Amino acid sequence: MRVALAQIDPTVGDIDGNAAKVAEWIGHANGEGADLTIFPELCVPGYPAEDLYLKRHFIEANRRAVEELARGTSGTVALVGFAEPAADGDVRHAHNALAVLADGEVKGVYRKNRLPNYAVFDEQRYFVPGVEGKTIEVAGTWVGLTICEDVWDEVPPASTEAAAGAELIANPSGSPYHRGKGREREEMFAARARAYGAHFAFCNLVGGQDELVFDGQSLAVDPAGELIARAAQFEEELLVFDIPGNAGRVADPLSDLSEVYGALVVGLRDYVRKNGFRHVGIALSGGIDSALVALLAVDAVGPENVSCVVMPSPHSSAETQDDARTIAVNLGCETIEIPIEPAMAAYESSLAESFAEEGGVTAEPLPHDPARPSPADLAAENIQARIRGNLMMALSNRHGWLVLTTGNKSEMSVGYATLYGDMAGGFAVIKDVPKTLVYELTRHRNAEAGRELVPASVLERPPSAELRPDQRDEDSLPPYELLDRILEAYVERDQGREEMIAAGMPAAIVDEVIRMVDRSEYKRRQAAPGIRITPKAFGRDRRLPITNRFGG
């Protein structure tokens, strides 16, 4: 039997467009002589479509699209993911299902048994679980049907189908990316194949959907658990192989940093494209974070579609401003310069009386760490950030840009960011990228280019927001190498204080970081969406209350 895995990039809600794409790729599979063509999970309505799945008219539209697809299907047998209407009487109106299309008809439907409800998954909110397995015969070979989570635990239906004689277990999936996920999948499928004595064929989505990125990397393994075919990461592809017999193409996996960088590029590209934008704007400071965002933007949408806005203040050093201009020139982007000193003066004049005294209360009523800015100084710093945010949003309104924010995960974790200032924008590209990884990715991109797209001075200069004279991030934060270790433990692994201290992290710094993370939840709720690259990102993954007195 010849099998084709149609690794495609659908768009949530574009039912007609997705169905047309499926029909097009059925044609490609027929051209390759495929007996069976497997499409990803929920590829007709899009995944995850969230509360769209609760709308009856949405479910009905995707059902009609599948029936229309079936009428045009001949040659290959196609397994197509869709949301099948469920029986009335439940707020959940659908099954996460797989339609078997052949000879102009829907020959059968398999309903996903295992509905994940952890991390980014919310399927028990939307779908009614199936309760049975299903096998079909294609070209003399019995094929067991599963969908994604159905094979992640050693439970039916896959084991039952294999015991009943299925030689191939088909697994259409919408398996989102995080760093290292491809290796985890391959190990799991190899273990299942050995346990059940069957081939496994995994067909994954590819592309970006809001915060999530789907990396593709569809694959097939034989009953010994050996890899016999693997598609590329982050690209649409038709992967063809025969069972038993000829193996298919085995694409080389990307290196760790290339994989992360590729996920960020694809996530940004699809967010821009699928939401109808053509141009992005970036506040380019000459620092490392905005430099990485500019690199990603140019690789995602092209330099002709990127504008870099340089907004010096009296505290901006000549070196950082020169670096910002150099980066824009190196990348071939438009550069716009808007000094913010006149706006700062206008704010200072307007607020002079209120900042001097409020009802007889002095500007700094609480004890204060002399290494950190006073409340009055902090207010002045935040005004600078908000002036820049205001200018970026004005340019967005005027030119129709998507403004990309430049905050990284380390800063977002501890609240080292200004609401309605540097947090103002439509998409937070590196929101899930820790500061130490920001440096690694920038060096990696320079190495790939064979030249300094980002000058060495940017990588070597101590990080600073440059909102007051001689400011350094480490005036307010622990060194990033230590901070990122603590944040990985607390945010991504949910470790408690005692566990972190036992692992050698300084108690006083652990306490301070926990306090900063917990009190910044209200800021993160108001941040732009951003691309998930770790196993636990803010937003879809990590959901904590704003009002919270648990001290841990």
C-alpha positions as CSV (number, residue, x, y, z in Angstrom):
1,M,0.0,0.0,0.0
2,R,1.3,3.5,-0.9
3,V,0.6,6.1,1.8
4,A,0.7,9.9,1.5
5,L,0.9,12.2,4.5
6,A,-0.5,15.6,3.5
7,Q,1.2,17.9,6.0
8,I,-0.8,21.1,5.3
9,D,-1.3,24.6,6.9
10,P,-5.0,25.3,7.2
11,T,-6.5,28.5,8.6
12,V,-9.0,28.4,11.5
13,G,-12.5,29.3,10.3
14,D,-11.7,29.3,6.6
15,I,-13.8,26.3,6.0
16,D,-14.1,26.8,2.2
17,G,-10.4,27.6,1.8
18,N,-9.3,24.6,3.9
19,A,-11.6,22.3,2.0
20,A,-10.2,23.6,-1.3
21,K,-6.7,22.9,0.0
22,V,-7.6,19.4,1.0
23,A,-9.0,18.8,-2.5
24,E,-5.9,20.2,-4.1
25,W,-3.6,17.9,-2.0
26,I,-5.8,14.8,-2.8
27,G,-5.0,15.6,-6.4
28,H,-1.3,15.7,-5.6
29,A,-1.6,12.3,-3.7
30,N,-3.4,10.8,-6.7
31,G,-0.5,12.0,-8.9
32,E,1.9,10.0,-6.6
33,G,-0.3,6.9,-6.9
34,A,-1.3,6.9,-3.2
35,D,-3.8,4.3,-2.0
36,L,-4.3,6.1,1.3
37,T,-3.9,9.8,2.0
38,I,-3.9,11.1,5.6
39,F,-4.7,14.7,6.5
40,P,-4.2,16.4,9.9
41,E,-6.6,16.5,12.7
42,L,-9.6,19.0,12.3
43,C,-8.0,20.4,9.1
44,V,-11.4,21.4,7.6
45,P,-12.6,23.7,10.4
46,G,-9.1,24.5,11.6
47,Y,-7.4,23.7,15.0
48,P,-7.8,24.9,17.6
49,A,-10.9,26.8,16.7
50,E,-11.8,27.3,20.4
51,D,-15.4,28.5,21.0
52,L,-16.2,28.3,17.3
53,Y,-16.7,24.6,18.0
54,L,-19.6,25.6,20.2
55,K,-21.5,27.3,17.4
56,R,-23.9,24.9,15.6
57,H,-23.8,26.8,12.4
58,F,-20.0,26.5,12.3
59,I,-20.2,22.7,12.8
60,E,-22.8,22.5,10.2
61,A,-20.8,24.5,7.7
62,N,-17.8,22.2,8.1
63,R,-20.0,19.1,7.8
64,R,-21.3,20.3,4.5
65,A,-17.8,21.0,3.3
66,V,-16.8,17.5,4.0
67,E,-19.7,16.0,2.1
68,E,-18.9,18.3,-0.8
69,L,-15.2,17.1,-0.6
70,A,-16.4,13.5,-0.7
71,R,-18.3,13.9,-3.9
72,G,-15.2,15.0,-5.7
73,T,-12.9,12.3,-4.2
74,S,-11.8,9.5,-6.4
75,G,-8.6,7.3,-6.6
76,T,-7.0,7.6,-3.2
77,V,-8.9,6.9,0.1
78,A,-8.6,10.2,2.1
79,L,-8.8,10.5,5.9
80,V,-9.9,14.1,6.6
81,G,-10.2,15.7,10.0
82,F,-13.4,17.5,10.8
83,A,-15.9,18.3,13.5
84,E,-18.8,15.9,13.2
85,P,-22.2,17.0,14.6
86,A,-23.0,15.2,17.8
87,A,-26.4,14.3,19.2
88,D,-28.5,17.2,20.6
89,G,-28.8,17.7,24.3
90,D,-25.2,18.7,25.1
91,V,-23.6,22.1,25.0
92,R,-20.8,20.3,23.1
93,H,-22.1,20.0,19.6
94,A,-19.4,17.9,18.0
95,H,-17.0,15.0,17.9
96,N,-13.4,15.5,17.0
97,A,-13.7,13.2,14.0
98,L,-12.0,11.6,11.0
99,A,-14.0,11.2,7.7
100,V,-13.1,8.3,5.4
101,L,-13.6,9.7,1.8
102,A,-13.6,7.3,-1.2
103,D,-15.4,6.9,-4.5
104,G,-17.5,10.1,-4.1
105,E,-18.8,9.2,-0.6
106,V,-18.2,9.5,3.1
107,K,-17.6,5.8,3.7
108,G,-17.2,6.0,7.5
109,V,-16.4,8.2,10.5
110,Y,-14.0,7.7,13.4
111,R,-14.5,9.7,16.6
112,K,-11.6,10.6,18.8
113,N,-11.7,8.6,22.1
114,R,-9.1,10.5,24.2
115,L,-9.8,14.2,24.6
116,P,-6.8,16.0,26.1
117,N,-7.5,18.6,28.7
118,Y,-4.1,19.8,29.9
119,A,-1.5,22.4,28.9
120,V,-2.8,24.2,25.8
121,F,-5.5,21.6,25.2
122,D,-9.1,22.2,26.1
123,E,-10.9,19.5,24.2
124,Q,-13.3,18.3,26.9
125,R,-14.9,21.8,26.7
126,Y,-15.7,21.3,23.1
127,F,-16.1,17.7,22.0
128,V,-18.0,14.6,22.9
129,P,-15.6,11.6,23.1
130,G,-16.0,8.6,20.9
131,V,-16.1,5.2,22.6
132,E,-15.0,2.7,19.8
133,G,-12.1,2.0,17.6
134,K,-12.4,1.6,13.8
135,T,-10.5,-0.2,11.1
136,I,-10.8,0.0,7.4
137,E,-9.4,-2.0,4.5
138,V,-7.3,-0.2,1.9
139,A,-5.6,-2.0,-1.0
140,G,-5.7,-5.2,0.9
141,T,-4.2,-3.7,4.1
142,W,-6.2,-3.2,7.4
143,V,-5.7,0.3,8.8
144,G,-6.6,1.3,12.3
145,L,-7.9,4.8,12.8
146,T,-6.9,7.1,15.7
147,I,-6.6,10.8,16.2
148,C,-3.6,12.4,18.1
149,E,-4.1,11.8,21.8
150,D,-5.5,8.4,21.1
151,V,-2.0,6.9,20.9
152,W,-0.2,9.0,23.6
153,D,-1.3,6.5,26.3
154,E,-1.0,2.7,26.1
155,V,-4.8,2.3,26.0
156,P,-7.4,1.5,23.3
157,P,-8.3,2.2,20.5
158,A,-4.9,1.7,18.9
159,S,-4.0,-1.4,20.9
160,T,-7.3,-3.0,20.2
161,E,-7.1,-2.2,16.5
162,A,-3.6,-3.7,16.3
163,A,-4.8,-6.8,18.1
164,A,-7.6,-7.2,15.6
165,G,-5.1,-7.3,12.7
166,A,-4.5,-3.7,11.8
167,E,-1.1,-3.5,10.0
168,L,-1.0,0.3,10.0
169,I,-2.3,2.7,12.6
170,A,-3.1,6.1,11.1
171,N,-2.7,9.1,13.5
172,P,-3.8,12.4,12.1
173,S,-2.8,15.1,14.6
174,G,-2.7,18.7,15.6
175,S,0.4,18.4,17.8
176,P,1.8,21.9,18.8
177,Y,5.4,22.6,18.9
178,H,7.6,23.2,21.9
179,R,11.4,22.9,22.1
180,G,12.4,19.3,21.7
181,K,8.8,18.1,20.9
182,G,9.8,16.3,17.7
183,R,12.2,14.0,19.5
184,E,9.5,13.2,22.1
185,R,7.1,12.2,19.4
186,E,9.5,9.9,17.6
187,E,10.3,8.1,20.8
188,M,6.7,7.6,21.6
189,F,5.7,6.3,18.1
190,A,8.7,3.9,18.1
191,A,7.6,2.5,21.4
192,R,4.0,2.1,20.3
193,A,5.0,0.4,17.0
194,R,7.2,-2.1,18.9
195,A,4.5,-2.7,21.5
196,Y,1.7,-3.3,19.0
197,G,3.7,-4.9,16.1
198,A,2.2,-2.4,13.6
199,H,3.3,0.4,11.3
200,F,2.4,3.9,12.6
201,A,1.8,6.9,10.3
202,F,1.6,10.3,12.0
203,C,0.4,13.3,10.0
204,N,0.7,16.7,11.7
205,L,-0.5,20.2,11.1
206,V,2.1,22.8,10.1
207,G,1.9,26.6,10.6
208,G,1.0,29.2,13.1
209,Q,-2.4,29.7,14.9
210,D,-2.3,32.7,17.3
211,E,0.2,31.6,20.1
212,L,0.6,28.1,18.8
213,V,3.0,26.8,16.2
214,F,2.6,23.4,14.5
215,D,5.9,22.1,13.3
216,G,4.8,19.3,10.9
217,Q,7.5,16.7,11.0
218,S,5.0,14.0,10.0
219,L,6.5,10.6,10.1
220,A,6.1,6.8,9.7
221,V,7.7,4.0,11.7
222,D,7.8,0.2,11.0
223,P,6.8,-2.5,13.5
224,A,10.3,-2.6,14.8
225,G,10.1,1.1,15.7
226,E,12.5,2.1,12.9
227,L,11.9,5.5,11.2
228,I,11.0,4.9,7.6
229,A,9.8,8.4,6.6
230,R,9.9,11.9,8.0
231,A,8.7,15.3,6.6
232,A,10.4,18.6,7.0
233,Q,9.7,21.0,9.9
234,F,7.6,24.1,9.4
235,E,6.9,23.5,5.7
236,E,3.9,22.0,3.9
237,E,4.9,18.7,2.3
238,L,3.4,15.5,0.8
239,L,5.3,12.6,2.3
240,V,5.0,9.4,0.4
241,F,6.1,5.9,1.4
242,D,5.1,2.2,0.8
243,I,4.3,-0.4,3.4
244,P,5.8,-2.9,3.5
245,G,8.6,-2.1,1.2
246,N,10.0,1.2,0.1
247,A,10.8,3.8,2.7
248,G,10.0,7.5,2.0
249,R,12.1,10.6,2.3
250,V,13.6,11.1,5.8
251,A,14.2,14.8,6.3
252,D,17.1,15.8,8.5
253,P,15.8,17.5,11.7
254,L,16.9,21.0,12.4
255,S,19.4,21.9,15.0
256,D,18.0,23.0,18.4
257,L,18.5,26.7,17.7
258,S,17.5,26.5,14.1
259,E,14.3,24.7,15.2
260,V,13.4,27.4,17.8
261,Y,14.2,30.2,15.3
262,G,12.2,28.5,12.6
263,A,9.2,28.2,15.0
264,L,9.3,31.9,15.7
265,V,9.5,32.8,12.0
266,V,6.6,30.6,11.0
267,G,4.5,31.8,14.0
268,L,5.1,35.4,13.1
269,R,4.6,34.9,9.3
270,D,1.3,33.1,9.7
271,Y,0.0,35.6,12.3
272,V,0.7,38.4,9.9
273,R,-0.6,36.6,6.8
274,K,-3.7,35.0,8.3
275,N,-4.8,38.2,10.0
276,G,-4.6,40.3,6.8
277,F,-1.5,42.4,7.6
278,R,1.1,43.3,5.1
279,H,3.6,45.4,7.1
280,V,5.0,45.3,10.6
281,G,6.6,48.1,12.7
282,I,9.2,47.7,15.4
283,A,10.6,50.1,18.0
284,L,14.3,49.5,17.4
285,S,16.3,50.6,20.4
286,G,19.7,49.2,19.7
287,G,19.3,46.6,22.4
288,I,19.4,42.8,22.0
289,D,15.6,42.1,22.2
290,S,14.5,44.5,19.5
291,A,17.4,43.4,17.4
292,L,16.2,39.7,17.5
293,V,12.6,40.8,16.7
294,A,13.8,42.7,13.7
295,L,15.8,39.7,12.5
296,L,12.7,37.5,12.9
297,A,10.4,40.0,11.1
298,V,12.7,40.3,8.1
299,D,13.0,36.5,7.8
300,A,9.2,36.2,8.2
301,V,7.8,38.9,5.9
302,G,10.8,40.4,4.0
303,P,12.7,43.6,4.7
304,E,10.4,45.6,2.4
305,N,7.5,44.9,4.8
306,V,9.4,46.0,8.0
307,S,9.7,49.5,9.4
308,C,12.1,50.2,12.2
309,V,11.4,53.2,14.4
310,V,14.2,54.8,16.3
311,M,13.0,57.0,19.2
312,P,16.0,58.5,21.1
313,S,15.5,60.2,24.5
314,P,18.1,62.3,26.3
315,H,19.1,59.1,28.1
316,S,19.8,57.1,24.9
317,S,23.5,56.6,24.3
318,A,25.0,57.4,21.0
319,E,26.3,53.9,20.8
320,T,22.9,52.2,21.0
321,Q,21.3,54.6,18.6
322,D,24.2,54.0,16.1
323,D,23.6,50.2,16.5
324,A,19.9,50.6,15.9
325,R,20.5,52.4,12.6
326,T,23.2,49.8,11.6
327,I,20.8,46.9,12.2
328,A,18.1,48.5,10.1
329,V,20.6,49.2,7.3
330,N,22.0,45.6,7.5
331,L,18.5,44.2,7.3
332,G,17.4,46.5,4.5
333,C,14.5,47.9,6.4
334,E,12.9,51.4,6.3
335,T,14.2,53.5,9.3
336,I,12.1,56.3,10.8
337,E,13.5,58.6,13.5
338,I,11.3,60.4,16.1
339,P,13.2,62.0,19.0
340,I,11.0,61.9,22.1
341,E,12.5,64.8,24.1
342,P,9.9,67.3,23.1
343,A,7.1,65.0,24.2
344,M,8.9,64.3,27.5
345,A,9.1,68.0,28.1
346,A,5.4,68.4,27.4
347,Y,4.5,65.6,29.9
348,E,6.9,67.1,32.5
349,S,5.2,70.5,32.2
350,S,1.7,69.0,32.4
351,L,2.4,66.8,35.4
352,A,4.8,69.1,37.3
353,E,2.3,70.2,39.9
354,S,0.8,66.7,40.4
355,F,4.2,65.0,40.6
356,A,5.5,67.6,43.1
357,E,2.8,67.0,45.7
358,E,-0.5,65.0,45.9
359,G,-2.7,66.1,48.9
360,G,0.3,66.8,51.0
361,V,1.8,63.3,50.5
362,T,5.4,63.3,49.4
363,A,6.4,61.5,46.1
364,E,8.2,58.7,48.0
365,P,6.2,57.6,51.0
366,L,7.6,54.1,51.4
367,P,11.1,52.8,52.3
368,H,13.1,52.3,49.1
369,D,16.1,50.4,47.9
370,P,18.6,53.0,46.9
371,A,19.8,50.8,44.0
372,R,16.4,51.1,42.4
373,P,14.5,54.1,41.1
374,S,12.2,56.1,43.4
375,P,8.4,56.1,42.6
376,A,8.9,59.5,41.1
377,D,11.8,58.4,38.9
378,L,9.9,55.3,38.0
379,A,7.0,57.3,36.8
380,A,9.3,59.4,34.7
381,E,10.8,56.3,33.2
382,N,7.4,54.8,32.4
383,I,6.3,58.0,30.7
384,Q,9.2,57.6,28.2
385,A,8.1,54.1,27.4
386,R,4.5,55.2,27.1
387,I,5.5,58.0,24.7
388,R,7.2,55.4,22.5
389,G,4.2,53.1,22.7
390,N,1.9,55.9,21.8
391,L,4.0,56.9,18.8
392,M,4.1,53.3,17.6
393,M,0.4,52.9,17.8
394,A,-0.1,56.2,16.0
395,L,2.0,54.9,13.2
396,S,0.1,51.7,13.2
397,N,-3.2,53.6,12.9
398,R,-1.9,55.7,10.1
399,H,-0.2,53.1,8.0
400,G,-2.0,49.9,9.0
401,W,1.0,48.2,10.5
402,L,1.1,45.4,13.0
403,V,3.2,46.6,15.8
404,L,5.6,43.9,17.2
405,T,6.4,44.2,20.9
406,T,10.0,43.3,22.0
407,G,9.7,42.0,25.5
408,N,11.2,38.6,26.3
409,K,10.0,35.9,28.8
410,S,12.4,36.9,31.5
411,E,11.0,40.5,31.5
412,M,7.4,39.4,31.2
413,S,7.8,37.0,34.1
414,V,9.0,39.6,36.6
415,G,7.0,42.5,35.2
416,Y,10.1,44.4,34.0
417,A,8.0,46.1,31.3
418,T,5.7,49.1,31.1
419,L,1.9,48.7,30.5
420,Y,0.8,50.8,27.5
421,G,4.5,51.4,26.8
422,D,6.9,48.8,25.5
423,M,4.0,46.3,26.0
424,A,1.9,48.3,23.5
425,G,1.4,46.4,20.2
426,G,-0.4,43.6,18.4
427,F,2.0,40.6,18.7
428,A,4.7,39.7,21.2
429,V,7.1,37.6,19.1
430,I,9.6,36.7,21.8
431,K,7.2,36.6,24.7
432,D,8.1,33.0,25.5
433,V,11.9,33.4,24.8
434,P,14.1,33.7,27.9
435,K,16.7,36.5,27.8
436,T,19.6,34.0,27.7
437,L,18.1,32.3,24.7
438,V,17.6,35.8,23.0
439,Y,21.4,36.1,23.0
440,E,21.9,32.5,21.7
441,L,19.4,33.0,18.8
442,T,20.9,36.3,17.8
443,R,24.4,34.8,17.7
444,H,23.0,31.9,15.8
445,R,21.4,34.1,13.1
446,N,24.6,36.1,12.7
447,A,26.5,32.8,12.2
448,E,24.0,31.6,9.6
449,A,24.4,34.9,7.7
450,G,28.2,34.7,7.9
451,R,28.3,38.4,9.0
452,E,27.2,40.6,11.8
453,L,23.6,41.5,11.0
454,V,23.5,42.5,14.6
455,P,26.8,44.2,15.7
456,A,29.0,42.6,18.3
457,S,28.5,45.7,20.5
458,V,24.8,44.8,20.9
459,L,25.7,41.3,22.1
460,E,28.5,42.5,24.4
461,R,26.9,45.6,26.0
462,P,25.2,45.1,29.4
463,P,21.5,45.2,28.8
464,S,19.7,48.4,29.7
465,A,16.3,50.0,29.2
466,E,18.1,53.4,29.0
467,L,15.4,55.3,30.8
468,R,17.7,57.0,33.2
469,P,21.5,57.8,33.3
470,D,23.8,54.8,33.5
471,Q,20.9,52.4,33.9
472,R,21.5,48.6,33.8
473,D,19.0,45.8,34.0
474,E,20.9,44.2,36.8
475,D,20.2,47.3,39.0
476,S,16.6,45.9,39.2
477,L,17.0,42.2,38.4
478,P,19.3,39.3,39.3
479,P,21.8,38.4,36.6
480,Y,19.9,36.8,33.7
481,E,21.7,33.5,33.9
482,L,20.5,33.0,37.5
483,L,17.1,34.7,36.9
484,D,16.3,32.3,33.9
485,R,17.2,29.3,36.0
486,I,14.8,30.4,38.8
487,L,12.1,31.2,36.2
488,E,12.4,27.9,34.5
489,A,11.9,26.1,37.8
490,Y,9.1,28.3,39.1
491,V,7.2,29.1,35.9
492,E,7.8,26.0,33.7
493,R,8.2,23.3,36.3
494,D,6.0,24.7,39.0
495,Q,8.6,24.1,41.7
496,G,8.2,25.6,45.1
497,R,10.6,27.8,47.1
498,E,12.2,24.9,49.1
499,E,12.9,22.8,45.9
500,M,14.6,25.7,44.3
501,I,16.7,26.5,47.3
502,A,17.6,22.8,47.7
503,A,18.9,23.0,44.0
504,G,21.4,25.7,45.0
505,M,19.5,28.8,44.1
506,P,20.0,31.7,46.7
507,A,17.1,31.9,49.1
508,A,16.8,35.7,49.1
509,I,16.8,35.9,45.3
510,V,14.3,33.1,45.0
511,D,12.0,34.9,47.3
512,E,12.3,38.2,45.4
513,V,11.8,36.5,42.0
514,I,8.7,34.7,43.3
515,R,7.3,37.9,44.6
516,M,7.9,39.7,41.3
517,V,6.4,36.9,39.2
518,D,3.3,36.7,41.3
519,R,2.6,40.4,41.5
520,S,3.0,40.8,37.7
521,E,0.1,38.6,36.7
522,Y,-2.1,41.6,36.0
523,K,0.4,42.9,33.5
524,R,0.6,39.6,31.6
525,R,-3.2,39.5,31.3
526,Q,-3.0,42.7,29.3
527,A,0.0,41.7,27.1
528,A,-0.2,41.0,23.4
529,P,-0.4,37.3,22.3
530,G,3.0,35.7,21.6
531,I,4.5,32.5,20.2
532,R,4.8,29.5,22.4
533,I,8.2,27.7,22.2
534,T,8.5,26.2,25.7
535,P,6.4,23.5,27.4
536,K,4.7,26.1,29.6
537,A,4.0,29.6,28.1
538,F,2.1,32.4,29.7
539,G,-1.5,32.6,28.5
540,R,-2.8,29.3,27.1
541,D,-0.5,27.2,29.4
542,R,0.0,29.0,32.7
543,R,-3.2,30.4,34.1
544,L,-3.1,31.9,37.6
545,P,-5.4,34.3,39.4
546,I,-4.5,37.9,39.6
547,T,-6.0,38.2,43.1
548,N,-3.9,35.7,45.0
549,R,-2.6,35.6,48.5
550,F,-0.9,32.2,48.4
551,G,2.8,32.9,49.3
552,G,4.0,29.3,48.6
